[in-house]
């Protein structure tokens, strides 16, 4: 991957067959050998990753699936600095929604139930909608 295409906020997923953490680019200086990353979901575990381990495509030049490194998911989430607690909570919810939205548009087989489940797992269950409100929308 050319270093000019690496930007703060990009999300990468692990290519290892056993899976691994998704990471978000926190900062990158063009031409540098390493990028500063954190866990995509939690924004924790700051660390460095070699730029040579960041790939734009999940397949190699020979057409084989990558088994090492990280592949760009096509998601871009802005990096917030020094957020207030309420903004951090909002940021967490918006990241879940943005990730779901991109997955739906990528044809990954996600639906609204997946979004509700991801929000519930993160501690943000959707409120019950009274039947009269549901009928009013129809």
C-alpha positions as CSV (number, residue, x, y, z in Angstrom):
1,X,0.0,0.0,0.0
2,X,1.4,3.4,-0.9
3,X,1.9,5.5,2.2
4,X,0.0,8.4,0.7
5,X,-3.2,6.4,1.0
6,X,-2.9,5.8,4.8
7,X,-4.9,8.3,6.7
8,X,-6.0,8.8,10.3
9,X,-9.4,7.3,11.0
10,X,-9.1,4.4,8.5
11,X,-10.2,1.0,9.8
12,X,-8.3,-2.2,9.1
13,X,-9.2,-5.8,9.9
14,X,-6.8,-8.6,10.6
15,X,-6.1,-11.0,7.7
16,X,-5.0,-13.9,9.9
17,X,-7.3,-17.0,9.4
18,X,-8.0,-17.1,13.1
19,X,-9.0,-13.5,13.1
20,X,-7.8,-10.7,15.3
21,X,-8.5,-7.2,16.4
22,X,-9.7,-4.5,14.0
23,X,-7.5,-1.4,14.2
24,X,-7.9,2.3,13.5
25,X,-5.1,4.6,12.3
26,X,-4.6,7.3,14.9
27,X,-1.8,9.1,13.1
28,X,0.6,8.5,10.3
29,X,3.4,10.7,8.8
30,X,3.8,10.1,5.1
31,X,7.0,8.2,4.4
32,X,7.3,6.8,7.9
33,X,7.7,3.0,8.3
34,X,5.1,2.8,11.1
35,X,1.6,4.1,11.8
36,X,0.1,4.8,15.2
37,X,-3.0,2.6,15.8
38,X,-5.6,1.7,18.4
39,X,-8.3,-0.9,18.7
40,X,-11.1,0.2,16.4
41,X,-14.0,-0.5,18.8
42,X,-12.5,0.7,22.1
43,X,-9.8,3.2,21.0
44,X,-7.6,1.4,23.6
45,X,-4.2,-0.3,23.2
46,X,-2.2,2.3,21.4
47,X,0.7,0.8,19.4
48,X,2.7,1.0,16.2
49,X,2.1,-1.2,13.1
50,X,4.5,-1.5,10.2
51,X,3.1,0.2,7.1
52,X,4.1,-2.8,5.1
53,X,1.5,-4.8,7.1
54,X,-1.3,-2.5,5.9
55,X,-3.0,-3.6,2.7
56,X,-5.6,-2.1,0.4
57,X,-6.8,-5.5,-0.9
58,X,-7.6,-8.8,0.9
59,X,-5.8,-10.7,-1.9
60,X,-2.2,-10.8,-3.0
61,X,-1.0,-10.0,-6.5
62,X,-1.3,-13.7,-7.3
63,X,-4.9,-13.8,-6.3
64,X,-4.4,-15.7,-3.0
65,X,-6.2,-14.5,0.2
66,X,-3.8,-12.7,2.5
67,X,-3.0,-14.6,5.7
68,X,-1.0,-11.9,7.5
69,X,-1.3,-8.1,8.1
70,X,-4.3,-5.9,8.0
71,X,-6.7,-5.0,5.1
72,X,-8.5,-1.7,4.7
73,X,-12.2,-2.1,5.4
74,X,-13.2,1.0,3.5
75,X,-14.5,2.6,6.6
76,X,-13.3,6.0,7.6
77,X,-14.1,7.3,11.1
78,X,-12.9,10.7,12.2
79,X,-10.4,10.7,15.1
80,X,-11.7,12.8,18.0
81,X,-9.3,14.2,20.5
82,X,-9.9,15.4,24.1
83,X,-13.6,14.7,23.8
84,X,-16.0,15.4,26.7
85,X,-17.5,12.2,28.3
86,X,-20.8,12.8,26.5
87,X,-19.1,13.2,23.2
88,X,-17.1,10.0,23.8
89,X,-20.3,8.1,24.4
90,X,-21.8,9.6,21.2
91,X,-18.7,8.8,19.3
92,X,-18.9,5.2,20.4
93,X,-22.5,4.9,19.3
94,X,-21.8,6.6,16.0
95,X,-18.8,4.3,15.3
96,X,-21.1,1.3,15.8
97,X,-23.7,2.8,13.4
98,X,-21.1,3.8,10.8
99,X,-19.5,0.4,10.9
100,X,-22.9,-1.3,10.4
101,X,-23.9,1.1,7.6
102,X,-20.7,0.4,5.7
103,X,-21.1,-3.3,6.2
104,X,-24.7,-3.1,4.8
105,X,-23.5,-1.1,1.8
106,X,-20.6,-3.6,1.2
107,X,-23.2,-6.4,0.8
108,X,-21.9,-8.2,3.9
109,X,-25.4,-9.6,4.7
110,X,-26.0,-7.3,7.6
111,X,-29.4,-6.1,8.5
112,X,-31.1,-3.9,11.1
113,X,-31.1,-6.7,13.7
114,X,-27.3,-6.7,13.5
115,X,-27.2,-3.0,14.3
116,X,-29.6,-3.4,17.3
117,X,-27.5,-6.4,18.6
118,X,-24.2,-4.5,18.3
119,X,-25.7,-1.5,20.1
120,X,-27.1,-3.7,22.8
121,X,-23.7,-5.5,23.3
122,X,-22.0,-2.1,23.7
123,X,-24.5,-1.1,26.4
124,X,-26.9,1.0,24.2
125,X,-30.1,-1.1,23.8
126,X,-32.7,0.4,21.6
127,X,-35.8,1.7,23.4
128,X,-39.1,-0.1,23.0
129,X,-41.3,1.5,20.5
130,X,-45.0,1.7,21.5
131,X,-47.4,0.0,19.0
132,X,-49.3,3.3,18.3
133,X,-46.0,4.9,17.2
134,X,-45.2,2.0,14.9
135,X,-48.8,2.2,13.3
136,X,-48.4,6.0,12.8
137,X,-45.4,5.4,10.5
138,X,-47.2,3.0,8.3
